């Protein structure tokens, strides 16, 4: 792998994660229900990804099969459900806490891998899982001082955990789509999302101001279409460890944005708990080891 390719991949991944970190801000600023936000995101995202896929020649018939469409449909249901739950969590538990709790998804992926693929769970994973659980307990114990909807904090935490679980399922389903261009998978996900959500959209309460529409257009075009292209381009160029390391730009940006845009003040327990979850997620994603001499005994 050339150093120039690695540098380009790093830039693409970093920009993708910076963009991703502003999702919560756009969702909350749009003042729409989670279902409406996800539907409109899918509409603008599909339009953007259709143009990109057509330009890249990814709409040819040979890339489609009934098996592929079946897996994509399942993946679409999980990723759309993931967005709805995560966006619902933002207004209840705050962007910062929802993002921190959402980062438990690497553990859910590990546990699902153990069930679905019979993968062994190592001592290292159990250690980091324990750290994340302690962090989650601290996050759940005390409600932050400033919330959009006081009293709904635990509900928001539950939504964020549900979103993480659905994302883990989507990751496993998408792994089985080897040979299908990622941009095409993303296009089909959001296109099917339009069909799935259309019956539940509150068309009487769509955005009433240009600013609110602008939030949703940016969410669909930039935070969905452009971000997917950058993210998948980076994944193809970078080693897995580097991709994992750069992915932690996202929660950091989300927490900073929450503080700057909405003045979200977190208690020390929340800060410590969020830090433990992110530390544990980093340890799992990047394969940090303890007691290397005893590795064989535990694995």
C-alpha positions in Angstrom: 0.0 0.0 0.0 1.5 3.3 -1.1 2.0 6.1 1.5 0.1 8.5 -0.8 -2.9 6.2 -0.8 -2.8 5.9 2.9 -2.7 9.7 3.3 -5.7 10.1 1.0 -7.5 7.4 3.0 -6.8 9.1 6.3 -8.1 12.4 4.9 -11.3 10.7 3.6 -11.9 8.9 6.8 -11.2 12.0 9.0 -13.6 14.1 6.9 -16.3 11.4 6.9 -16.1 11.2 10.7 -16.2 15.0 11.1 -19.3 15.0 8.9 -20.8 12.1 10.9 -20.3 14.0 14.2 -22.7 16.8 13.1 -25.6 14.4 12.4 -27.1 14.9 15.9 -27.0 18.7 15.5 -28.9 18.6 12.2 -31.4 16.1 13.5 -32.3 18.2 16.6 -32.1 21.5 14.7 -34.6 20.3 12.1 -37.3 20.0 14.8 -38.9 17.0 13.0 -40.0 13.7 14.4 -37.4 10.8 14.1 -39.6 9.1 11.4 -39.9 12.3 9.3 -36.1 13.0 9.6 -35.1 9.5 8.5 -37.6 9.5 5.6 -36.4 12.9 4.3 -32.7 11.7 4.9 -33.5 8.7 2.7 -35.0 10.8 0.0 -32.1 13.2 -0.4 -29.6 10.4 0.3 -31.1 8.2 -2.4 -31.0 11.0 -5.0 -27.4 11.8 -4.2 -26.2 8.1 -4.2 -28.2 7.4 -7.4 -26.2 10.0 -9.2 -22.9 8.7 -7.8 -23.7 5.1 -8.6 -24.9 5.9 -12.1 -21.6 7.9 -12.7 -19.5 5.0 -11.4 -21.4 2.5 -13.6 -22.8 0.5 -10.6 -26.4 0.2 -11.8 -25.7 -2.6 -14.3 -28.0 -5.7 -14.1 -25.2 -8.1 -13.4 -24.7 -6.7 -9.9 -28.2 -7.7 -8.9 -29.6 -11.1 -7.7 -32.5 -12.2 -5.6 -30.1 -13.4 -2.9 -28.4 -10.0 -2.9 -31.8 -8.1 -2.8 -33.0 -10.2 0.1 -29.9 -9.4 2.2 -30.1 -5.8 1.3 -33.7 -5.6 2.3 -32.9 -7.1 5.7 -29.9 -4.7 6.0 -32.1 -1.7 5.0 -34.7 -2.6 7.7 -32.0 -2.7 10.4 -30.1 0.5 9.3 -33.3 2.5 9.0 -34.5 1.2 12.4 -31.0 2.1 13.7 -31.4 5.7 12.5 -35.0 6.1 13.9 -33.9 4.8 17.4 -30.7 6.9 17.5 -32.5 10.1 16.4 -35.2 9.5 19.0 -32.4 9.1 21.6 -30.9 12.5 20.8 -33.8 14.5 22.1 -34.2 12.3 25.2 -30.8 11.5 26.5 -28.8 14.3 24.7 -26.5 13.9 21.7 -23.5 13.3 23.9 -25.0 10.5 26.0 -26.8 8.8 23.0 -23.5 8.8 21.0 -21.5 7.4 24.0 -24.0 4.6 24.6 -24.3 4.0 20.9 -20.5 3.1 20.9 -21.3 -0.1 22.7 -22.0 -1.6 19.3 -18.5 -3.1 18.8 -19.4 -5.4 21.8 -22.8 -6.3 20.3 -21.0 -7.2 17.1 -18.6 -9.4 19.0 -21.4 -11.1 20.9 -23.5 -11.6 17.7 -20.4 -13.0 16.0 -20.1 -15.5 18.8 -23.7 -16.6 18.3 -23.9 -16.4 14.5 -20.4 -17.4 13.4 -19.4 -19.4 16.6 -16.4 -17.0 17.0 -14.5 -17.4 20.3 -14.7 -14.5 22.8 -11.3 -13.8 24.1 -10.2 -12.7 27.6 -9.3 -9.3 26.1 -12.9 -8.9 24.9 -14.4 -9.9 28.3 -12.1 -7.3 30.0 -13.2 -4.4 27.7 -16.8 -5.5 27.9 -16.6 -5.2 31.7 -15.1 -1.7 31.3 -17.9 -0.7 28.9 -20.5 -2.1 31.3 -19.1 -0.1 34.2 -19.2 3.0 32.0 -22.8 2.3 31.0 -23.8 1.9 34.7 -22.2 5.3 35.4 -24.0 6.9 32.4 -27.4 5.5 33.4 -27.2 6.4 37.1 -27.6 10.2 37.0 -29.6 12.3 34.6 -27.5 15.2 33.1 -28.3 18.7 34.3 -29.7 20.0 31.0 -32.0 17.9 28.8 -34.5 18.8 26.1 -37.0 16.5 27.7 -36.3 15.9 31.4 -37.5 12.5 32.7 -37.0 10.7 29.4 -33.3 10.0 29.9 -33.5 6.3 30.5 -35.8 5.9 27.5 -33.2 7.7 25.4 -30.4 5.4 26.7 -32.6 2.3 25.8 -33.1 3.7 22.3 -29.4 4.2 21.9 -28.7 0.6 22.9 -31.4 -0.6 20.5 -29.8 1.5 17.7 -26.4 -0.1 18.5 -27.9 -3.6 18.4 -29.5 -3.0 15.0 -26.3 -1.5 13.6 -24.4 -4.7 14.7 -27.0 -6.8 12.9 -26.7 -4.7 9.8 -22.9 -5.1 9.9 -23.2 -8.9 9.9 -25.8 -8.9 7.1 -23.6 -6.5 5.0 -20.6 -8.8 5.5 -22.4 -11.4 3.5 -22.7 -9.0 0.5 -19.1 -9.5 -0.7 -18.8 -8.5 -4.4 -21.6 -5.9 -4.2 -20.2 -2.3 -4.4 -20.7 -0.5 -1.0 -22.1 2.6 -2.7 -24.8 0.4 -4.3 -25.6 -1.2 -1.0 -26.0 2.3 0.6 -28.3 3.4 -2.4 -30.5 0.4 -2.0 -30.7 0.8 1.8 -32.0 4.4 1.6 -34.2 3.6 -1.4 -35.9 0.8 0.5 -36.0 3.0 3.5 -38.2 5.5 1.6 -40.7 2.6 0.8 -40.7 1.3 4.4 -41.2 4.6 6.1 -43.6 6.3 3.7 -46.8 5.0 5.4 -45.6 6.4 8.8 -44.5 9.9 7.8 -46.5 12.8 9.1 -46.7 14.8 5.9 -48.9 17.5 7.6 -46.0 18.5 9.8 -43.0 18.7 7.3 -40.5 21.5 7.9 -42.2 25.0 7.6 -39.0 27.1 7.3 -36.1 27.2 4.8 -33.6 26.7 7.7 -35.3 23.5 8.8 -35.3 22.2 5.2 -31.7 23.2 4.8 -30.8 21.0 7.9 -32.5 18.0 6.3 -31.0 18.6 2.8 -27.5 18.7 4.3 -28.3 15.6 6.3 -29.3 13.7 3.2 -26.8 15.0 0.6 -23.7 15.6 2.7 -24.2 13.4 5.8 -25.5 10.5 3.8 -24.5 10.6 0.2 -21.1 12.3 0.4 -20.2 10.7 3.7 -20.8 7.2 2.4 -18.5 7.8 -0.6 -15.7 9.1 1.6 -16.2 6.4 4.2 -16.1 3.5 1.7 -13.3 5.1 -0.2 -11.3 5.2 3.1 -12.1 1.7 4.1 -10.8 0.4 0.8 -7.5 2.3 1.3 -6.7 1.9 5.0 -5.7 -1.0 7.3 -8.5 -2.0 9.6 -6.7 -0.8 12.7 -6.3 2.7 11.2 -10.0 2.8 10.2 -10.9 1.9 13.7 -8.7 4.5 15.3 -10.0 7.3 13.1 -13.6 6.3 13.7 -13.3 7.7 17.2 -13.2 11.2 15.7 -17.0 10.8 15.4 -18.1 10.6 19.1 -15.6 13.3 20.1 -17.0 15.7 17.4 -20.6 14.8 18.4 -19.9 15.6 22.1 -18.1 18.9 21.2 -21.0 19.9 18.9 -23.6 19.1 21.6 -21.7 21.4 24.0 -21.2 24.2 21.6 -24.6 24.1 19.8 -26.9 23.2 22.7 -24.9 24.0 25.8 -25.2 20.4 27.1 -23.6 20.2 30.5 -22.6 16.7 31.7 -22.1 15.6 35.3 -18.7 14.0 36.2 -20.3 10.6 36.4 -21.6 10.9 32.8 -18.2 12.2 31.6 -16.3 9.3 33.3 -18.9 6.8 32.1 -18.8 8.0 28.5 -15.0 8.0 28.6 -15.0 4.4 29.8 -17.3 3.3 27.0 -15.2 5.0 24.3 -12.0 3.6 25.9 -13.4 0.1 25.9 -14.7 0.5 22.3 -11.3 1.7 21.2 -9.6 -1.2 23.0 -11.9 -3.7 21.3 -11.7 -2.1 17.8 -7.9 -1.7 17.9 -7.1 -4.9 19.6 -5.3 -3.4 22.6 -3.8 -6.2 24.7 -2.9 -6.8 28.3 -0.6 -9.5 29.7 0.6 -10.5 26.2 2.5 -13.4 27.7 -0.7 -15.0 28.9 -2.6 -14.5 25.7 -2.6 -18.1 24.6 -3.9 -19.3 27.9 -7.0 -17.1 27.7 -7.6 -17.5 24.0 
